[in-house]
Amino acid sequence: MDQDVRKTIILDCAQGLFALNGVKGTTIGDIAAKAALGKPLLYQFFASKDEILEAVIQREIEKLKQTMQQRIEPQENPLIKMAKMWDNA
């Protein structure tokens, strides 16, 4: 499995567990079990639960930035958009 995919799985599982149990109520073992990994493998990606939490928060910040950027960028006029589609057809 690709390392980026595995890292995403770890973060997804951790985020769900943090939401369900709270950060204090979630252990590295819980995250590893939910991600179907052994703890030694999880530690190859993240040194601690705090590092996982930081990565989860950073990922959510990036998603928020992207959403805000999309809303801030001026929207293209639908008529111009249709004209471009006709030009490319």
N, C-alpha and C positions, 0 to 999 in steps of 0.2 A: 504494500500500500504506500502511496506517495506520502512523504513527510508532511506536506502542507495539508493534505486531506486528514491525516491523523491528528495534526495540531488543531484543525477546525473541529474535529469530533470531540477532542478533549475540551476545548473551549465551550462548545455547545452543551456538553454534558455538565460541565462545571457551572455554567450560567443557569441551567435548569435547576441544579441542586442548590445553588446559592439562593435562587428565588423561592424554592420550596422549603429549605431548612435554615436559611440564613448562612452567612459566611462562617460564623462560629460553630454552627451546627453541622457543617460539612467538613469532612476529612479528605485528605489525599486518597486514602483507601476507598472512600465513597466515589470519588471522581474516577479513579482507576477502574473500579468495578462497573460503574455506569458506562464507561467508554470501552469496556471489555478489554482492558489492558492490565498487565501486571504493574505494580508500583515501580519496579526498576525501569521499565520502558517509559512510563510517564515521566520519571525523573530525568530521562534523556532529553525531554522537551522543556521541562520546567523544573527549576530548582526547589520551588516551594509553593504552597498554596497562595501566599501573597503574590508571587510572580504570576500565577494563573489569574488571580483576581485582577491584577494590573492589566494583563492582556485582554481580559473580558471587557474591562472598562474602556481601554484604548480602542478596542474594536467597535464598541457602541458609540464612542465619540466620533470615530471615522464615519460610521453610518449616518450619524446626525449631521456631520459636516456635509456629506454628499447630498442629503435631503435638503438641507438649507441652501446649498449651492444651486440645486436644481430649481428651487423656488425663487431664488434671487435672480437667476439668469433670465433675461428677457425672452419671452416666448415668441417664436416665429409666427408671423401672420399666417393664418391657415390658407389664405389665397396664394401667398408666395410658396407655401409648402406644396400646394396642389400643382402650381405651375412647374415647380422643380420636378415633381413626379412625372408630369407629362413630358418634360424635356428629356428625362431619362428613359422613357418608354420607347 
